[in-house]
Amino acid sequence: MAKKYYYIEEGAQKGAKFNSIEELKQAMWELFKDKMSKEEFENFIKDKIKEVEE
């Protein structure tokens, strides 16, 4: 089984699925880069990642 990583918004059951944490962060950074610093983003995103076995 391979690990997959989801970006989960509050209240959602499942979110966007990625093959790696790096891929997830890269994609999500594009959405948030105009709203916060890279350091703020790193702190924000760590609570939004869910690792699952598929």
mmCIF entry with sequence, helices, sheets and N, C-alpha, C, O atoms, coordinates in Angstrom:
data_MODEL
# 
_entry.id   MODEL 
# 
_entity.id                         1 
_entity.type                       polymer 
_entity.pdbx_number_of_molecules   1 
# 
_entity_poly.entity_id                      1 
_entity_poly.type                           'polypeptide(L)' 
_entity_poly.nstd_linkage                   no 
_entity_poly.nstd_monomer                   no 
_entity_poly.pdbx_seq_one_letter_code       MAKKYYYIEEGAQKGAKFNSIEELKQAMWELFKDKMSKEEFENFIKDKIKEVEE 
_entity_poly.pdbx_seq_one_letter_code_can   MAKKYYYIEEGAQKGAKFNSIEELKQAMWELFKDKMSKEEFENFIKDKIKEVEE 
_entity_poly.pdbx_strand_id                 A 
# 
loop_
_entity_poly_seq.entity_id 
_entity_poly_seq.num 
_entity_poly_seq.mon_id 
_entity_poly_seq.hetero 
1 1  MET n 
1 2  ALA n 
1 3  LYS n 
1 4  LYS n 
1 5  TYR n 
1 6  TYR n 
1 7  TYR n 
1 8  ILE n 
1 9  GLU n 
1 10 GLU n 
1 11 GLY n 
1 12 ALA n 
1 13 GLN n 
1 14 LYS n 
1 15 GLY n 
1 16 ALA n 
1 17 LYS n 
1 18 PHE n 
1 19 ASN n 
1 20 SER n 
1 21 ILE n 
1 22 GLU n 
1 23 GLU n 
1 24 LEU n 
1 25 LYS n 
1 26 GLN n 
1 27 ALA n 
1 28 MET n 
1 29 TRP n 
1 30 GLU n 
1 31 LEU n 
1 32 PHE n 
1 33 LYS n 
1 34 ASP n 
1 35 LYS n 
1 36 MET n 
1 37 SER n 
1 38 LYS n 
1 39 GLU n 
1 40 GLU n 
1 41 PHE n 
1 42 GLU n 
1 43 ASN n 
1 44 PHE n 
1 45 ILE n 
1 46 LYS n 
1 47 ASP n 
1 48 LYS n 
1 49 ILE n 
1 50 LYS n 
1 51 GLU n 
1 52 VAL n 
1 53 GLU n 
1 54 GLU n 
# 
_struct_asym.id          A 
_struct_asym.entity_id   1 
# 
loop_
_struct_conf.conf_type_id 
_struct_conf.id 
_struct_conf.pdbx_PDB_helix_id 
_struct_conf.beg_label_comp_id 
_struct_conf.beg_label_asym_id 
_struct_conf.beg_label_seq_id 
_struct_conf.pdbx_beg_PDB_ins_code 
_struct_conf.end_label_comp_id 
_struct_conf.end_label_asym_id 
_struct_conf.end_label_seq_id 
_struct_conf.pdbx_end_PDB_ins_code 
_struct_conf.beg_auth_comp_id 
_struct_conf.beg_auth_asym_id 
_struct_conf.beg_auth_seq_id 
_struct_conf.end_auth_comp_id 
_struct_conf.end_auth_asym_id 
_struct_conf.end_auth_seq_id 
_struct_conf.pdbx_PDB_helix_class 
_struct_conf.details 
_struct_conf.pdbx_PDB_helix_length 
HELX_P HELX_P1 AA1 ILE A 21 ? PHE A 32 ? ILE A 21 PHE A 32 1 ? 12 
HELX_P HELX_P2 AA2 LYS A 38 ? LYS A 46 ? LYS A 38 LYS A 46 1 ? 9  
# 
_struct_conf_type.id          HELX_P 
_struct_conf_type.criteria    ? 
_struct_conf_type.reference   ? 
# 
_struct_sheet.id               AA1 
_struct_sheet.type             ? 
_struct_sheet.number_strands   3 
_struct_sheet.details          ? 
# 
loop_
_struct_sheet_order.sheet_id 
_struct_sheet_order.range_id_1 
_struct_sheet_order.range_id_2 
_struct_sheet_order.offset 
_struct_sheet_order.sense 
AA1 1 2 ? anti-parallel 
AA1 2 3 ? anti-parallel 
# 
loop_
_struct_sheet_range.sheet_id 
_struct_sheet_range.id 
_struct_sheet_range.beg_label_comp_id 
_struct_sheet_range.beg_label_asym_id 
_struct_sheet_range.beg_label_seq_id 
_struct_sheet_range.pdbx_beg_PDB_ins_code 
_struct_sheet_range.end_label_comp_id 
_struct_sheet_range.end_label_asym_id 
_struct_sheet_range.end_label_seq_id 
_struct_sheet_range.pdbx_end_PDB_ins_code 
_struct_sheet_range.beg_auth_comp_id 
_struct_sheet_range.beg_auth_asym_id 
_struct_sheet_range.beg_auth_seq_id 
_struct_sheet_range.end_auth_comp_id 
_struct_sheet_range.end_auth_asym_id 
_struct_sheet_range.end_auth_seq_id 
AA1 1 ALA A 16 ? PHE A 18 ? ALA A 16 PHE A 18 
AA1 2 LYS A 3  ? TYR A 7  ? LYS A 3  TYR A 7  
AA1 3 ILE A 49 ? GLU A 53 ? ILE A 49 GLU A 53 
# 
loop_
_atom_site.group_PDB 
_atom_site.id 
_atom_site.type_symbol 
_atom_site.label_atom_id 
_atom_site.label_alt_id 
_atom_site.label_comp_id 
_atom_site.label_asym_id 
_atom_site.label_entity_id 
_atom_site.label_seq_id 
_atom_site.pdbx_PDB_ins_code 
_atom_site.Cartn_x 
_atom_site.Cartn_y 
_atom_site.Cartn_z 
_atom_site.occupancy 
_atom_site.B_iso_or_equiv 
_atom_site.pdbx_formal_charge 
_atom_site.auth_seq_id 
_atom_site.auth_comp_id 
_atom_site.auth_asym_id 
_atom_site.auth_atom_id 
_atom_site.pdbx_PDB_model_num 
ATOM 1   N N  . MET A 1 1  ? 0.835   -1.187 0.000  1.00 0.00 ? 1  MET A N  1 
ATOM 2   C CA . MET A 1 1  ? 0.000   0.000  0.000  1.00 0.00 ? 1  MET A CA 1 
ATOM 3   C C  . MET A 1 1  ? 0.882   1.253  0.000  1.00 0.00 ? 1  MET A C  1 
ATOM 4   O O  . MET A 1 1  ? 1.921   1.294  0.658  1.00 0.00 ? 1  MET A O  1 
ATOM 5   N N  . ALA A 1 2  ? 0.463   2.238  -0.724 1.00 0.00 ? 2  ALA A N  1 
ATOM 6   C CA . ALA A 1 2  ? 1.204   3.488  -0.813 1.00 0.00 ? 2  ALA A CA 1 
ATOM 7   C C  . ALA A 1 2  ? 0.567   4.544  0.074  1.00 0.00 ? 2  ALA A C  1 
ATOM 8   O O  . ALA A 1 2  ? -0.646  4.552  0.282  1.00 0.00 ? 2  ALA A O  1 
ATOM 9   N N  . LYS A 1 3  ? 1.393   5.423  0.588  1.00 0.00 ? 3  LYS A N  1 
ATOM 10  C CA . LYS A 1 3  ? 0.875   6.524  1.382  1.00 0.00 ? 3  LYS A CA 1 
ATOM 11  C C  . LYS A 1 3  ? 0.390   7.627  0.456  1.00 0.00 ? 3  LYS A C  1 
ATOM 12  O O  . LYS A 1 3  ? 1.000   7.900  -0.577 1.00 0.00 ? 3  LYS A O  1 
ATOM 13  N N  . LYS A 1 4  ? -0.688  8.241  0.829  1.00 0.00 ? 4  LYS A N  1 
ATOM 14  C CA . LYS A 1 4  ? -1.224  9.406  0.131  1.00 0.00 ? 4  LYS A CA 1 
ATOM 15  C C  . LYS A 1 4  ? -1.420  10.495 1.173  1.00 0.00 ? 4  LYS A C  1 
ATOM 16  O O  . LYS A 1 4  ? -1.572  10.209 2.361  1.00 0.00 ? 4  LYS A O  1 
ATOM 17  N N  . TYR A 1 5  ? -1.416  11.715 0.733  1.00 0.00 ? 5  TYR A N  1 
ATOM 18  C CA . TYR A 1 5  ? -1.548  12.847 1.642  1.00 0.00 ? 5  TYR A CA 1 
ATOM 19  C C  . TYR A 1 5  ? -2.694  13.722 1.169  1.00 0.00 ? 5  TYR A C  1 
ATOM 20  O O  . TYR A 1 5  ? -2.788  14.059 -0.011 1.00 0.00 ? 5  TYR A O  1 
ATOM 21  N N  . TYR A 1 6  ? -3.553  14.082 2.089  1.00 0.00 ? 6  TYR A N  1 
ATOM 22  C CA . TYR A 1 6  ? -4.697  14.927 1.787  1.00 0.00 ? 6  TYR A CA 1 
ATOM 23  C C  . TYR A 1 6  ? -4.534  16.285 2.444  1.00 0.00 ? 6  TYR A C  1 
ATOM 24  O O  . TYR A 1 6  ? -4.038  16.399 3.564  1.00 0.00 ? 6  TYR A O  1 
ATOM 25  N N  . TYR A 1 7  ? -4.961  17.309 1.725  1.00 0.00 ? 7  TYR A N  1 
ATOM 26  C CA . TYR A 1 7  ? -5.108  18.638 2.304  1.00 0.00 ? 7  TYR A CA 1 
ATOM 27  C C  . TYR A 1 7  ? -6.563  18.710 2.724  1.00 0.00 ? 7  TYR A C  1 
ATOM 28  O O  . TYR A 1 7  ? -7.455  18.607 1.882  1.00 0.00 ? 7  TYR A O  1 
ATOM 29  N N  . ILE A 1 8  ? -6.816  18.887 4.016  1.00 0.00 ? 8  ILE A N  1 
ATOM 30  C CA . ILE A 1 8  ? -8.167  18.863 4.566  1.00 0.00 ? 8  ILE A CA 1 
ATOM 31  C C  . ILE A 1 8  ? -8.537  20.234 5.120  1.00 0.00 ? 8  ILE A C  1 
ATOM 32  O O  . ILE A 1 8  ? -7.834  20.772 5.974  1.00 0.00 ? 8  ILE A O  1 
ATOM 33  N N  . GLU A 1 9  ? -9.623  20.789 4.643  1.00 0.00 ? 9  GLU A N  1 
ATOM 34  C CA . GLU A 1 9  ? -10.167 22.023 5.212  1.00 0.00 ? 9  GLU A CA 1 
ATOM 35  C C  . GLU A 1 9  ? -11.049 21.653 6.389  1.00 0.00 ? 9  GLU A C  1 
ATOM 36  O O  . GLU A 1 9  ? -11.607 20.557 6.426  1.00 0.00 ? 9  GLU A O  1 
ATOM 37  N N  . GLU A 1 10 ? -11.176 22.532 7.324  1.00 0.00 ? 10 GLU A N  1 
ATOM 38  C CA . GLU A 1 10 ? -11.985 22.298 8.517  1.00 0.00 ? 10 GLU A CA 1 
ATOM 39  C C  . GLU A 1 10 ? -13.401 21.889 8.128  1.00 0.00 ? 10 GLU A C  1 
ATOM 40  O O  . GLU A 1 10 ? -14.054 22.556 7.325  1.00 0.00 ? 10 GLU A O  1 
ATOM 41  N N  . GLY A 1 11 ? -13.866 20.789 8.704  1.00 0.00 ? 11 GLY A N  1 
ATOM 42  C CA . GLY A 1 11 ? -15.214 20.312 8.458  1.00 0.00 ? 11 GLY A CA 1 
ATOM 43  C C  . GLY A 1 11 ? -15.347 19.390 7.259  1.00 0.00 ? 11 GLY A C  1 
ATOM 44  O O  . GLY A 1 11 ? -16.410 18.804 7.056  1.00 0.00 ? 11 GLY A O  1 
ATOM 45  N N  . ALA A 1 12 ? -14.292 19.246 6.456  1.00 0.00 ? 12 ALA A N  1 
ATOM 46  C CA . ALA A 1 12 ? -14.362 18.389 5.275  1.00 0.00 ? 12 ALA A CA 1 
ATOM 47  C C  . ALA A 1 12 ? -14.005 16.952 5.629  1.00 0.00 ? 12 ALA A C  1 
ATOM 48  O O  . ALA A 1 12 ? -13.212 16.715 6.539  1.00 0.00 ? 12 ALA A O  1 
ATOM 49  N N  . GLN A 1 13 ? -14.578 16.004 4.925  1.00 0.00 ? 13 GLN A N  1 
ATOM 50  C CA . GLN A 1 13 ? -14.256 14.597 5.117  1.00 0.00 ? 13 GLN A CA 1 
ATOM 51  C C  . GLN A 1 13 ? -12.960 14.236 4.396  1.00 0.00 ? 13 GLN A C  1 
ATOM 52  O O  . GLN A 1 13 ? -12.079 13.592 4.966  1.00 0.00 ? 13 GLN A O  1 
ATOM 53  N N  . LYS A 1 14 ? -12.856 14.653 3.155  1.00 0.00 ? 14 LYS A N  1 
ATOM 54  C CA . LYS A 1 14 ? -11.655 14.428 2.355  1.00 0.00 ? 14 LYS A CA 1 
ATOM 55  C C  . LYS A 1 14 ? -11.366 15.698 1.585  1.00 0.00 ? 14 LYS A C  1 
ATOM 56  O O  . LYS A 1 14 ? -12.257 16.502 1.308  1.00 0.00 ? 14 LYS A O  1 
ATOM 57  N N  . GLY A 1 15 ? -10.106 15.857 1.250  1.00 0.00 ? 15 GLY A N  1 
ATOM 58  C CA . GLY A 1 15 ? -9.705  17.032 0.487  1.00 0.00 ? 15 GLY A CA 1 
ATOM 59  C C  . GLY A 1 15 ? -8.933  16.623 -0.751 1.00 0.00 ? 15 GLY A C  1 
ATOM 60  O O  . GLY A 1 15 ? -9.088  15.511 -1.255 1.00 0.00 ? 15 GLY A O  1 
ATOM 61  N N  . ALA A 1 16 ? -8.098  17.534 -1.236 1.00 0.00 ? 16 ALA A N  1 
ATOM 62  C CA . ALA A 1 16 ? -7.275  17.254 -2.402 1.00 0.00 ? 16 ALA A CA 1 
ATOM 63  C C  . ALA A 1 16 ? -6.212  16.218 -2.043 1.00 0.00 ? 16 ALA A C  1 
ATOM 64  O O  . ALA A 1 16 ? -5.594  16.311 -0.982 1.00 0.00 ? 16 ALA A O  1 
ATOM 65  N N  . LYS A 1 17 ? -5.991  15.225 -2.923 1.00 0.00 ? 17 LYS A N  1 
ATOM 66  C CA . LYS A 1 17 ? -5.070  14.125 -2.646 1.00 0.00 ? 17 LYS A CA 1 
ATOM 67  C C  . LYS A 1 17 ? -3.758  14.340 -3.404 1.00 0.00 ? 17 LYS A C  1 
ATOM 68  O O  . LYS A 1 17 ? -3.757  14.745 -4.566 1.00 0.00 ? 17 LYS A O  1 
ATOM 69  N N  . PHE A 1 18 ? -2.641  14.060 -2.724 1.00 0.00 ? 18 PHE A N  1 
ATOM 70  C CA . PHE A 1 18 ? -1.308  14.201 -3.310 1.00 0.00 ? 18 PHE A CA 1 
ATOM 71  C C  . PHE A 1 18 ? -0.476  12.967 -2.999 1.00 0.00 ? 18 PHE A C  1 
ATOM 72  O O  . PHE A 1 18 ? -0.752  12.251 -2.037 1.00 0.00 ? 18 PHE A O  1 
ATOM 73  N N  . ASN A 1 19 ? 0.541   12.722 -3.814 1.00 0.00 ? 19 ASN A N  1 
ATOM 74  C CA . ASN A 1 19 ? 1.411   11.571 -3.632 1.00 0.00 ? 19 ASN A CA 1 
ATOM 75  C C  . ASN A 1 19 ? 2.528   11.807 -2.625 1.00 0.00 ? 19 ASN A C  1 
ATOM 76  O O  . ASN A 1 19 ? 3.115   10.848 -2.124 1.00 0.00 ? 19 ASN A O  1 
ATOM 77  N N  . SER A 1 20 ? 2.832   13.072 -2.321 1.00 0.00 ? 20 SER A N  1 
ATOM 78  C CA . SER A 1 20 ? 3.875   13.380 -1.353 1.00 0.00 ? 20 SER A CA 1 
ATOM 79  C C  . SER A 1 20 ? 3.531   14.684 -0.635 1.00 0.00 ? 20 SER A C  1 
ATOM 80  O O  . SER A 1 20 ? 2.752   15.502 -1.123 1.00 0.00 ? 20 SER A O  1 
ATOM 81  N N  . ILE A 1 21 ? 4.127   14.846 0.516  1.00 0.00 ? 21 ILE A N  1 
ATOM 82  C CA . ILE A 1 21 ? 3.921   16.089 1.265  1.00 0.00 ? 21 ILE A CA 1 
ATOM 83  C C  . ILE A 1 21 ? 4.507   17.257 0.483  1.00 0.00 ? 21 ILE A C  1 
ATOM 84  O O  . ILE A 1 21 ? 3.930   18.344 0.478  1.00 0.00 ? 21 ILE A O  1 
ATOM 85  N N  . GLU A 1 22 ? 5.637   17.053 -0.174 1.00 0.00 ? 22 GLU A N  1 
ATOM 86  C CA . GLU A 1 22 ? 6.262   18.124 -0.951 1.00 0.00 ? 22 GLU A CA 1 
ATOM 87  C C  . GLU A 1 22 ? 5.351   18.578 -2.093 1.00 0.00 ? 22 GLU A C  1 
ATOM 88  O O  . GLU A 1 22 ? 5.217   19.775 -2.350 1.00 0.00 ? 22 GLU A O  1 
ATOM 89  N N  . GLU A 1 23 ? 4.728   17.615 -2.774 1.00 0.00 ? 23 GLU A N  1 
ATOM 90  C CA . GLU A 1 23 ? 3.796   17.932 -3.862 1.00 0.00 ? 23 GLU A CA 1 
ATOM 91  C C  . GLU A 1 23 ? 2.601   18.718 -3.321 1.00 0.00 ? 23 GLU A C  1 
ATOM 92  O O  . GLU A 1 23 ? 2.164   19.692 -3.933 1.00 0.00 ? 23 GLU A O  1 
ATOM 93  N N  . LEU A 1 24 ? 2.084   18.295 -2.188 1.00 0.00 ? 24 LEU A N  1 
ATOM 94  C CA . LEU A 1 24 ? 0.953   18.972 -1.545 1.00 0.00 ? 24 LEU A CA 1 
ATOM 95  C C  . LEU A 1 24 ? 1.322   20.410 -1.215 1.00 0.00 ? 24 LEU A C  1 
ATOM 96  O O  . LEU A 1 24 ? 0.590   21.339 -1.555 1.00 0.00 ? 24 LEU A O  1 
ATOM 97  N N  . LYS A 1 25 ? 2.463   20.591 -0.551 1.00 0.00 ? 25 LYS A N  1 
ATOM 98  C CA . LYS A 1 25 ? 2.885   21.939 -0.148 1.00 0.00 ? 25 LYS A CA 1 
ATOM 99  C C  . LYS A 1 25 ? 3.122   22.842 -1.343 1.00 0.00 ? 25 LYS A C  1 
ATOM 100 O O  . LYS A 1 25 ? 2.751   24.016 -1.320 1.00 0.00 ? 25 LYS A O  1 
ATOM 101 N N  . GLN A 1 26 ? 3.734   22.309 -2.381 1.00 0.00 ? 26 GLN A N  1 
ATOM 102 C CA . GLN A 1 26 ? 4.003   23.109 -3.573 1.00 0.00 ? 26 GLN A CA 1 
ATOM 103 C C  . GLN A 1 26 ? 2.700   23.595 -4.205 1.00 0.00 ? 26 GLN A C  1 
ATOM 104 O O  . GLN A 1 26 ? 2.580   24.766 -4.565 1.00 0.00 ? 26 GLN A O  1 
ATOM 105 N N  . ALA A 1 27 ? 1.743   22.710 -4.338 1.00 0.00 ? 27 ALA A N  1 
ATOM 106 C CA . ALA A 1 27 ? 0.461   23.075 -4.948 1.00 0.00 ? 27 ALA A CA 1 
ATOM 107 C C  . ALA A 1 27 ? -0.309  24.064 -4.084 1.00 0.00 ? 27 ALA A C  1 
ATOM 108 O O  . ALA A 1 27 ? -0.861  25.039 -4.595 1.00 0.00 ? 27 ALA A O  1 
ATOM 109 N N  . MET A 1 28 ? -0.348  23.819 -2.782 1.00 0.00 ? 28 MET A N  1 
ATOM 110 C CA . MET A 1 28 ? -1.120  24.685 -1.896 1.00 0.00 ? 28 MET A CA 1 
ATOM 111 C C  . MET A 1 28 ? -0.456  26.044 -1.708 1.00 0.00 ? 28 MET A C  1 
ATOM 112 O O  . MET A 1 28 ? -1.145  27.044 -1.506 1.00 0.00 ? 28 MET A O  1 
ATOM 113 N N  . TRP A 1 29 ? 0.869   26.093 -1.771 1.00 0.00 ? 29 TRP A N  1 
ATOM 114 C CA . TRP A 1 29 ? 1.585   27.370 -1.628 1.00 0.00 ? 29 TRP A CA 1 
ATOM 115 C C  . TRP A 1 29 ? 1.139   28.347 -2.713 1.00 0.00 ? 29 TRP A C  1 
ATOM 116 O O  . TRP A 1 29 ? 1.019   29.546 -2.461 1.00 0.00 ? 29 TRP A O  1 
ATOM 117 N N  . GLU A 1 30 ? 0.893   27.837 -3.915 1.00 0.00 ? 30 GLU A N  1 
ATOM 118 C CA . GLU A 1 30 ? 0.438   28.707 -5.006 1.00 0.00 ? 30 GLU A CA 1 
ATOM 119 C C  . GLU A 1 30 ? -0.874  29.415 -4.657 1.00 0.00 ? 30 GLU A C  1 
ATOM 120 O O  . GLU A 1 30 ? -1.111  30.536 -5.106 1.00 0.00 ? 30 GLU A O  1 
ATOM 121 N N  . LEU A 1 31 ? -1.709  28.776 -3.873 1.00 0.00 ? 31 LEU A N  1 
ATOM 122 C CA . LEU A 1 31 ? -2.982  29.384 -3.474 1.00 0.00 ? 31 LEU A CA 1 
ATOM 123 C C  . LEU A 1 31 ? -2.837  30.388 -2.339 1.00 0.00 ? 31 LEU A C  1 
ATOM 124 O O  . LEU A 1 31 ? -3.635  31.318 -2.228 1.00 0.00 ? 31 LEU A O  1 
ATOM 125 N N  . PHE A 1 32 ? -1.830  30.207 -1.501 1.00 0.00 ? 32 PHE A N  1 
ATOM 126 C CA . PHE A 1 32 ? -1.700  31.013 -0.288 1.00 0.00 ? 32 PHE A CA 1 
ATOM 127 C C  . PHE A 1 32 ? -0.549  32.007 -0.294 1.00 0.00 ? 32 PHE A C  1 
ATOM 128 O O  . PHE A 1 32 ? -0.438  32.806 0.636  1.00 0.00 ? 32 PHE A O  1 
ATOM 129 N N  . LYS A 1 33 ? 0.310   31.988 -1.307 1.00 0.00 ? 33 LYS A N  1 
ATOM 130 C CA . LYS A 1 33 ? 1.524   32.804 -1.286 1.00 0.00 ? 33 LYS A CA 1 
ATOM 131 C C  . LYS A 1 33 ? 1.262   34.309 -1.225 1.00 0.00 ? 33 LYS A C  1 
ATOM 132 O O  . LYS A 1 33 ? 2.114   35.057 -0.746 1.00 0.00 ? 33 LYS A O  1 
ATOM 133 N N  . ASP A 1 34 ? 0.124   34.758 -1.691 1.00 0.00 ? 34 ASP A N  1 
ATOM 134 C CA . ASP A 1 34 ? -0.205  36.180 -1.633 1.00 0.00 ? 34 ASP A CA 1 
ATOM 135 C C  . ASP A 1 34 ? -0.899  36.567 -0.333 1.00 0.00 ? 34 ASP A C  1 
ATOM 136 O O  . ASP A 1 34 ? -1.173  37.743 -0.095 1.00 0.00 ? 34 ASP A O  1 
ATOM 137 N N  . LYS A 1 35 ? -1.183  35.567 0.514  1.00 0.00 ? 35 LYS A N  1 
ATOM 138 C CA . LYS A 1 35 ? -1.945  35.825 1.735  1.00 0.00 ? 35 LYS A CA 1 
ATOM 139 C C  . LYS A 1 35 ? -1.112  35.710 3.005  1.00 0.00 ? 35 LYS A C  1 
ATOM 140 O O  . LYS A 1 35 ? -1.519  36.201 4.058  1.00 0.00 ? 35 LYS A O  1 
ATOM 141 N N  . MET A 1 36 ? 0.079   35.051 2.913  1.00 0.00 ? 36 MET A N  1 
ATOM 142 C CA . MET A 1 36 ? 0.890   34.846 4.115  1.00 0.00 ? 36 MET A CA 1 
ATOM 143 C C  . MET A 1 36 ? 2.333   34.585 3.726  1.00 0.00 ? 36 MET A C  1 
ATOM 144 O O  . MET A 1 36 ? 2.641   34.273 2.576  1.00 0.00 ? 36 MET A O  1 
ATOM 145 N N  . SER A 1 37 ? 3.211   34.722 4.713  1.00 0.00 ? 37 SER A N  1 
ATOM 146 C CA . SER A 1 37 ? 4.623   34.438 4.472  1.00 0.00 ? 37 SER A CA 1 
ATOM 147 C C  . SER A 1 37 ? 4.833   32.932 4.379  1.00 0.00 ? 37 SER A C  1 
ATOM 148 O O  . SER A 1 37 ? 3.956   32.154 4.754  1.00 0.00 ? 37 SER A O  1 
ATOM 149 N N  . LYS A 1 38 ? 5.992   32.526 3.879  1.00 0.00 ? 38 LYS A N  1 
ATOM 150 C CA . LYS A 1 38 ? 6.303   31.095 3.763  1.00 0.00 ? 38 LYS A CA 1 
ATOM 151 C C  . LYS A 1 38 ? 6.315   30.447 5.150  1.00 0.00 ? 38 LYS A C  1 
ATOM 152 O O  . LYS A 1 38 ? 5.852   29.316 5.299  1.00 0.00 ? 38 LYS A O  1 
ATOM 153 N N  . GLU A 1 39 ? 6.830   31.132 6.151  1.00 0.00 ? 39 GLU A N  1 
ATOM 154 C CA . GLU A 1 39 ? 6.850   30.603 7.522  1.00 0.00 ? 39 GLU A CA 1 
ATOM 155 C C  . GLU A 1 39 ? 5.429   30.430 8.065  1.00 0.00 ? 39 GLU A C  1 
ATOM 156 O O  . GLU A 1 39 ? 5.115   29.404 8.670  1.00 0.00 ? 39 GLU A O  1 
ATOM 157 N N  . GLU A 1 40 ? 4.578   31.422 7.851  1.00 0.00 ? 40 GLU A N  1 
ATOM 158 C CA . GLU A 1 40 ? 3.179   31.315 8.283  1.00 0.00 ? 40 GLU A CA 1 
ATOM 159 C C  . GLU A 1 40 ? 2.493   30.147 7.563  1.00 0.00 ? 40 GLU A C  1 
ATOM 160 O O  . GLU A 1 40 ? 1.712   29.412 8.168  1.00 0.00 ? 40 GLU A O  1 
ATOM 161 N N  . PHE A 1 41 ? 2.786   29.984 6.285  1.00 0.00 ? 41 PHE A N  1 
ATOM 162 C CA . PHE A 1 41 ? 2.208   28.895 5.506  1.00 0.00 ? 41 PHE A CA 1 
ATOM 163 C C  . PHE A 1 41 ? 2.627   27.540 6.071  1.00 0.00 ? 41 PHE A C  1 
ATOM 164 O O  . PHE A 1 41 ? 1.789   26.652 6.227  1.00 0.00 ? 41 PHE A O  1 
ATOM 165 N N  . GLU A 1 42 ? 3.908   27.372 6.378  1.00 0.00 ? 42 GLU A N  1 
ATOM 166 C CA . GLU A 1 42 ? 4.401   26.104 6.923  1.00 0.00 ? 42 GLU A CA 1 
ATOM 167 C C  . GLU A 1 42 ? 3.679   25.760 8.227  1.00 0.00 ? 42 GLU A C  1 
ATOM 168 O O  . GLU A 1 42 ? 3.323   24.602 8.444  1.00 0.00 ? 42 GLU A O  1 
ATOM 169 N N  . ASN A 1 43 ? 3.462   26.730 9.083  1.00 0.00 ? 43 ASN A N  1 
ATOM 170 C CA . ASN A 1 43 ? 2.734   26.494 10.336 1.00 0.00 ? 43 ASN A CA 1 
ATOM 171 C C  . ASN A 1 43 ? 1.259   26.191 10.081 1.00 0.00 ? 43 ASN A C  1 
ATOM 172 O O  . ASN A 1 43 ? 0.671   25.339 10.747 1.00 0.00 ? 43 ASN A O  1 
ATOM 173 N N  . PHE A 1 44 ? 0.674   26.880 9.128  1.00 0.00 ? 44 PHE A N  1 
ATOM 174 C CA . PHE A 1 44 ? -0.728  26.707 8.775  1.00 0.00 ? 44 PHE A CA 1 
ATOM 175 C C  . PHE A 1 44 ? -0.988  25.323 8.167  1.00 0.00 ? 44 PHE A C  1 
ATOM 176 O O  . PHE A 1 44 ? -1.947  24.645 8.536  1.00 0.00 ? 44 PHE A O  1 
ATOM 177 N N  . ILE A 1 45 ? -0.133  24.919 7.240  1.00 0.00 ? 45 ILE A N  1 
ATOM 178 C CA . ILE A 1 45 ? -0.394  23.712 6.459  1.00 0.00 ? 45 ILE A CA 1 
ATOM 179 C C  . ILE A 1 45 ? -0.193  22.428 7.262  1.00 0.00 ? 45 ILE A C  1 
ATOM 180 O O  . ILE A 1 45 ? -0.840  21.421 6.973  1.00 0.00 ? 45 ILE A O  1 
ATOM 181 N N  . LYS A 1 46 ? 0.684   22.440 8.260  1.00 0.00 ? 46 LYS A N  1 
ATOM 182 C CA . LYS A 1 46 ? 0.973   21.198 8.984  1.00 0.00 ? 46 LYS A CA 1 
ATOM 183 C C  . LYS A 1 46 ? -0.257  20.641 9.689  1.00 0.00 ? 46 LYS A C  1 
ATOM 184 O O  . LYS A 1 46 ? -0.349  19.430 9.890  1.00 0.00 ? 46 LYS A O  1 
ATOM 185 N N  . ASP A 1 47 ? -1.201  21.494 10.068 1.00 0.00 ? 47 ASP A N  1 
ATOM 186 C CA . ASP A 1 47 ? -2.427  21.033 10.718 1.00 0.00 ? 47 ASP A CA 1 
ATOM 187 C C  . ASP A 1 47 ? -3.488  20.601 9.714  1.00 0.00 ? 47 ASP A C  1 
ATOM 188 O O  . ASP A 1 47 ? -4.536  20.089 10.105 1.00 0.00 ? 47 ASP A O  1 
ATOM 189 N N  . LYS A 1 48 ? -3.231  20.800 8.437  1.00 0.00 ? 48 LYS A N  1 
ATOM 190 C CA . LYS A 1 48 ? -4.213  20.504 7.402  1.00 0.00 ? 48 LYS A CA 1 
ATOM 191 C C  . LYS A 1 48 ? -3.857  19.269 6.583  1.00 0.00 ? 48 LYS A C  1 
ATOM 192 O O  . LYS A 1 48 ? -4.574  18.923 5.644  1.00 0.00 ? 48 LYS A O  1 
ATOM 193 N N  . ILE A 1 49 ? -2.751  18.596 6.930  1.00 0.00 ? 49 ILE A N  1 
ATOM 194 C CA . ILE A 1 49 ? -2.313  17.427 6.174  1.00 0.00 ? 49 ILE A CA 1 
ATOM 195 C C  . ILE A 1 49 ? -2.732  16.160 6.908  1.00 0.00 ? 49 ILE A C  1 
ATOM 196 O O  . ILE A 1 49 ? -2.502  16.008 8.107  1.00 0.00 ? 49 ILE A O  1 
ATOM 197 N N  . LYS A 1 50 ? -3.349  15.261 6.161  1.00 0.00 ? 50 LYS A N  1 
ATOM 198 C CA . LYS A 1 50 ? -3.733  13.963 6.710  1.00 0.00 ? 50 LYS A CA 1 
ATOM 199 C C  . LYS A 1 50 ? -3.057  12.886 5.869  1.00 0.00 ? 50 LYS A C  1 
ATOM 200 O O  . LYS A 1 50 ? -3.211  12.861 4.648  1.00 0.00 ? 50 LYS A O  1 
ATOM 201 N N  . GLU A 1 51 ? -2.307  11.994 6.522  1.00 0.00 ? 51 GLU A N  1 
ATOM 202 C CA . GLU A 1 51 ? -1.614  10.908 5.835  1.00 0.00 ? 51 GLU A CA 1 
ATOM 203 C C  . GLU A 1 51 ? -2.482  9.653  5.920  1.00 0.00 ? 51 GLU A C  1 
ATOM 204 O O  . GLU A 1 51 ? -2.969  9.302  6.995  1.00 0.00 ? 51 GLU A O  1 
ATOM 205 N N  . VAL A 1 52 ? -2.675  8.978  4.785  1.00 0.00 ? 52 VAL A N  1 
ATOM 206 C CA . VAL A 1 52 ? -3.487  7.760  4.745  1.00 0.00 ? 52 VAL A CA 1 
ATOM 207 C C  . VAL A 1 52 ? -2.778  6.689  3.931  1.00 0.00 ? 52 VAL A C  1 
ATOM 208 O O  . VAL A 1 52 ? -1.979  6.999  3.048  1.00 0.00 ? 52 VAL A O  1 
ATOM 209 N N  . GLU A 1 53 ? -3.068  5.441  4.227  1.00 0.00 ? 53 GLU A N  1 
ATOM 210 C CA . GLU A 1 53 ? -2.573  4.305  3.448  1.00 0.00 ? 53 GLU A CA 1 
ATOM 211 C C  . GLU A 1 53 ? -3.653  3.921  2.439  1.00 0.00 ? 53 GLU A C  1 
ATOM 212 O O  . GLU A 1 53 ? -4.817  3.750  2.802  1.00 0.00 ? 53 GLU A O  1 
ATOM 213 N N  . GLU A 1 54 ? -3.267  3.788  1.194  1.00 0.00 ? 54 GLU A N  1 
ATOM 214 C CA . GLU A 1 54 ? -4.224  3.381  0.156  1.00 0.00 ? 54 GLU A CA 1 
ATOM 215 C C  . GLU A 1 54 ? -3.703  2.213  -0.622 1.00 0.00 ? 54 GLU A C  1 
ATOM 216 O O  . GLU A 1 54 ? -4.372  1.733  -1.537 1.00 0.00 ? 54 GLU A O  1 
# 
